[in-house]
Amino acid sequence: MSLFDTSPVRATAERGMRAAPLAERMRPRTLDEFVGQEHLLGPGKPLRVAIEKDDATSMIFWGPPGTGKTTLAKIVAERTQASFIEFSAVMSGIKEIKAVMVEAEKAADFGSRTILFVDEIHRFNKAQQDAFLPYVERGTIRLIGATTENPSFEINAALLSRCRVYTLVALTEEQVVSLLRRALSDADRGLGASGVTAEDDALATIASYSSGDARNALNALDVAAKLAEGRGEKVITKALAAEALQRRVLLYDKKGEQHYDIISALHKSVRNSDPDASLYWLGRMLEAGEDPMYVARRVVRMAVEDIGLAAPEALNLCLSAKDAMHFLGHPEGELALAQAVVYLALAPKSNAVYTAYGAVQSDIEATAAEPVPLHLRNAPTKLMKELDYGKDYQYAHDLEGRVADMECLPASLVGRRYYLPTNEGREKLLAQRMEEIARIKTEKRRLSADDERQ
């Protein structure tokens, strides 16, 4: 046998690939196989153009797990016919980095190109990241980093300035299902040779629990297929998919009645100051795979609709919980939503602003769009002043009590009250302030009447 006969090596590699996890076997090899990230890889989009033109710029792929960061790096290496070296920031230090750089320089002397892919590049410290700089600047290597963290905070500014950042997004459930179907039908790399099929509900369940992570979804499908084969079955059911996920699949239709029933139960439990029921219904939604950002938006709505000015800090807390959910992701971010929900349930309640704004909307709909009273109009020109714009306007800061006895509503709505504060929480103080303002106006009106009589 010739020393250059590669068939035994190729056969070993093929056996290794067959033994690899399904997600690795199904890894896309070309851009045409790649699913998702249309904003980067669609026709004429920035990353696709860069790959097709063999742009040698170093890159950072930023996005959640399972969105194709490693796959894209390998596709770039394949298209450019470059040597591909894969690094893990968890396992490697400066010594390993420098050794690879030396080899890359030797390869460059012979006209060979090297792509260095660094997974979890945000885990490298400043000194380790600095070690790349001279080689990236000289073009010795083309660095492609992958990170789940914001590069602006985790990557050195000097290194970041020499890289182009591409933001990847989680796959949609429909995209994940399409990948699962491809794996089921592919006889060479997937499960097609096994004859195993899957119910639509089973694939939807796996996709729902994957949170847009293709790797997790494919590995769950692999486990489900092995469970089916081990039991002599050929169909992956929803129950089998739940078993493979090691989670009980809750009855929940994210687009149907269950979706609206449970969010209603959460909202009404918060309104009724029941933290235990509020936490339960929140958990039912999140554990069933509901989009946590949808829940976050509804929680913010509860803060303004049911808490209002009785505890105005509730709105900031809920907005912070939304940001924390977005920043931390599943599962840690869900604790922020739980914290917000418990606070809302225990906070003093008021729908006074909600009711007031509803009354305003009704009046706007039912009454004519009256002009702004003259004394409230701005008068930047001589003509406007001659037309009495701004006449008799009273500047509150110059008056005792910082309140003027001046009507600010249109004539047909004079005396209309919209905001009627409750005696709950902070709103009790606002009610007292409104009473104080009313007393000041009444006293000024009395003094004005006395002056006129004299």
N, C-alpha and C positions, 0 to 999 in steps of 0.2 A: 504494500500500500504506500502511496506517495506521502511524503511529509506534508504536502500541501493539500491533501484530501480533507476537505472540511465536512464531509457528510456525517461522520460520527459526532462532531461538535454540533452540527445542525440538528441531528436527531436528539441529542441530549437537551438542547435548547427547546425543541418542540415538546419533549416530555415534561420539561420544567414548566412550560407555558400551560400545558393541560392540567398540571397540578396547582397552578396559581389560582388565587381567588377569582371569582367570576368578574368582579369589578376590574381587576387587572387584565384579564383576558379580553374583556369588552372595551378596553380603553381605545378611544378613536385614534386612528393612525393618520387620518387626513382631515383637512378642514371640512370636506364634504360629509364626513361621518360625524363631525362635532355637532352637538345639540346645545342650543342656548347661546347667550351672549350675542344676540343679533346686533345689538347696538355697537359692538366692536368688530364682529366678523361677517356682517351682512355685506352684500356687494357695495364696494366703494367706501366701506367703513374703515376707521383709522388703523386698527390692528391687522385687518385682512390685507390692506394695502401695504403695510409695513412688511408683512410676511411674504407677500407675493413679489415685492420689489427687493427682497433680501436686504432690508434696512439693517445695518449692523449696530444700531443703537442698543445700549443695554436697557433692560426693562424691569419693572416691578409689577407683578400681578397681585392686586389686592382684592380679596373677596372671601366669603365664607367657605368652609370646608366643602369638598365635593363639587366644586363648580368648574373644574377643568384647568386649574393653574399648572399642575405638573404636566398634564396632557398637552397643553398649548406649548410648553417649553420643549417637549419632545418633538412635536410637530415642526416647530421652528428649526430644531437641530436636523431633522430629517430633510426638510426642504433645502437647507443651506449646506447639507452634506458636511456638517461640522462634527468634530468629536464632542460627545456629550458626557459631561462629568456631573454626577448628582451628589450634592452635599446636603447633610442635615445639620442645621445649626444646633440641634440638641446634642449631637454626637461628636462634633468637630471643634477643634481649637485652632489657635494661630499656627502651631507647628504643622498641622495638616494643610492649612490654607497655603502656607509658604511652599510646602512641598508640591502642591498642585500647581502653583504659579510657576515654579521652576520648570516643571514638565511642559506647561503651556507655552512658555517662552521658547523652549527647545523645539516644540512643534511648529511654532510661528516661524522660526528660522527656516523651516522646510516648506513654508507656504501652507501649513495646515491650520485650520481655524478651530478654536475651542469655545464651546458654550459651557459656562459653569452655572449650573442650576442650584440655587440655595433655597431649600425648603425651610419655612419658618425663619426667614432671615431676620425678623424682628428680635429673635432670641440671641443674636450675636451682640456682644457689648461694643462700646465705641472703638476700643483698640482693635477688635476683630474686624469690624467694618472698615476701619481705616486701612487695614492691611490690603484690602482690595483696590484702593484708590489708584495707586500708580499703574497697576496693570490694566484697569479699566480705561484710564486716561491714554495710555499708550496703545490701546487696542489689542493688547496681548490676549485678553479674554473678552468675551461678550457675556456680561453678567445678566442672568435672569433670576430675580428673587421672587419668592412667593410668601405672602403674609396675610394673616387674617386680621391684623391690627392696622390702624391708620398709619401709613408711612410718614406722614407729617410729624408724628410724635415718636415713632420708633426707629426711623432710619436717619443716619447722620445727614445733615444738610448738604455737606460736600458730596457725599455719595448720591444722595437723592437728586441733586442738580445735574448729575451726569446720566440719569436714568429717566426713561419715559414711564409714567405710571398709568396703568390700565385698571379700571375698576370693574370687577366681575360681580354679577348678582346671582342670588340663589335661583335655581331652576324652578319653573312653575310646575305644578302637579301634572299638568298635561304633558310637559316635556319629559318629566320623570317616567310617566306611564309609557311614553313612546320608547324610551330607552329599555324599559322592562320588556316590552313586546319584542323589541329587536333581539334582546338576549334570549327570549324564549324560542324565537324562530331561527336563530343562527346555529347551524349544525356544526360549524367548524370551531368557533370560539365560544359559543354560548351553550344553551341547554337544548337546542333543537334536536340533537341526536337522541336525547332521553325520551322524547315523546311527551314530556310533561307540558300541560297547558295550565292556564289560570283563568279564574272567573274575573269579570271586569271589576266587581266589588273588591276582590282580593288585591288587584293591582292598585286600585284607588286607595285602599287602606295603607298599603306599603308606601305609596307616594305621599299620602297625607302625613305619615309619621316620619318621613325622611327629611322634612323641613328644607327641601330643595337640594339635598345632598345626594348626588347620583351614586357615590360610592356606598353610602349606607343603604340606599334602596336596592342596589344590585346584590350586595352581600345578604340582605334580608331575603331577597328572592332566592338566592342560592340555598340558604338554610331551609326555606319553605319547600324547595324542590327536593332537597335531601330527605326532609321529613315525609313528603309524599311518597317518594320512591321506597323508603324504608318500611312504609305501611302497605306497599303494593298498590298505591293509588296513582292516578295519572292527572288529577286535576287539583290545583291549589285553590282551596276555598277561602272565603273571608276568615273563617275560624282558624284555618291552618296558617294563614298569613299573620293573624294575631298571635298565634303560638310562636311563630318564628320571630316575631318582634318582641316576644316575651312581655307582652302587654295585653291587657283586656281591652278589646275594642268596644268603646262606648257607643250606645245608640245616639247618633248625632249626624244630622244632615246639614252641612254648612251652608247649603243654599236653600234649605226648605224650612219646614215648620219648627223643627227642633232648634234651629239656629235662632229664630225669633222668640220662641218660648223661653229658652234659657237666658238669653240676654235680658228679656223682660223680667224673669225671676231675679236676676242679679240686680237690676236697677231698682225693683220694688223692695228687695231686701235691704238695700242701702238706704232707700227713702224711709223705710220703717225702722232704721237704727238697729238692725240685726247683724252684727259682725260675723257670727257663725254661719248663718245662711248665706251671707254675701260671699264669704270665703269658699263655701261649698260650691255655689253656682259658678264662681270664677274658676275653680278647679275643674268642674265638669267641662267647661268650654275649652280651657287650655289643654287638659289631658286628652280631650277628644280631637285635638289637632286644629282648633280654631286659630286663625291668624291673630297673634298677640297684638299687632298694631291696630287691628279692628277693635279689640277689647280696650286698648289704651285710649282710642278716640272716644269710645262710649263712656269710659271712666272720666275723661275730661268733661264730657257733656254733663255727667251727673254733678260735677263740682259746680258748674255754673247754673244748672237748672234747679237743683235741690238743696244746695248748701248756700250758694250765693254770698251775700255780704254778711251773713251770720258768722262765717269763718272764711274771710277772703283769701287766707293763705292756702286754702284747699286747692285752688286753681294752680298755684305755683307747684305744690306738691305733686299734683297729678301730671302736670307737664314734665316735671323732673322724672317721674316714673316712666312716662312715655320715652323720654330720652335714654333713660337707663335700660329700658327694654331693647331699644334699638342698638345701644352700645354693647350691652352684654350678650344679647341673644338668649336662646334657650340653653339650659333651664334657669340660669342665675337671674336673668332679667325678670322672670315671672314673680320673683319675690318682691320686686319693686312695685309691681301691679297689686300684689297681695297687700303690701303695706298701705298703698293708696286707698284700696277698697276698705280696709279696716278703719282707716282714719275717716273716710267719708261716712261710714256707717255710724261712727261714734260722734261725729261733729254735729253741732247744732244745725237745725234745718231751717231753710227759708226759701220759698219760691217767689218772694216779693218782686225781685228784678225780672224773673221769667214772666210773671203775671203782668207786671207793669209794661214790659215791652210788647206783650201780646195785645194789651189795651191800646198802646200807641199804634200798632199795626192796624187795628180795627178802625181807629179814628182816621188814620191816613186814608184808608180804603173808603170810609163812609163820608168824609167831609171834603170840601173843596180845598185845593192846594193854594191856600191864602198867601199873599205876599208877606215878606218879613216886615214887621213893624218898623217904621222909619227910624225910631230912636236906636234900633239895634243894627242898622245898616252902617257899613263902612263908608267914609266920605273922603276918598283920596284926592278928589278934584274939586275945583271951585264950583262947577255946575252942580255937582252932587250936594254940596253944602247949600247952594241956593235953593235946591229942591227939598231942603230940610232933612237930608240924610244925616243921621247921627244926632239930630237936635234933641235936647233934653236927656241925652244918655248920661247916666250917673256912674262914675268910676268907683267901684266898690272899695278899692284899696284906700281911697281918700276919705271914706266915711266911717263914722263911729260904728263899731261892731262888724265892719267889713261887709255890710249888707245894705243894699239900696231897696227902697220901696218902689220897685219898678216892675211892670208886667213884661214877661218875656215870651208868652204864648200868643198866637194869633187871636184876633178879637173874638172869634166864635168859640174859642176854647178857654177863654179866661176863667180861672178858678178850677180848671180840670186837675184832678189828682191822679197820678199814675202809680207812683212808687209809694206803697204803704208798708213801711218796715214792720217786722214782727218784734217781739220782745225776746228773741232767741239770740244767744251769743253776742257777737260784736254788733249785731243789728239793733240791739237795745240801746246802745250808745248813739247810733245813727238816728234812732227815733227821738232821743232826747235832744240831739243837735237840731233836728227839724223843728221841734217844738220851740227851741230857743230862737231859731231864725224867724219863725212865725211871730213870736213875741216882739222881736226887734222891729219887724215890719209894721206890726199893729201899733207900736209906740210911735214910730216915725209918722205913720198915717194920722195918728191923733194929734201929734205936734203940728203937722202940716195943716190940719183942719183948724186948730187953734189960731195959727198964724193968719189964716185966711179970714177968720171971724174978726180978728183985731184990725 
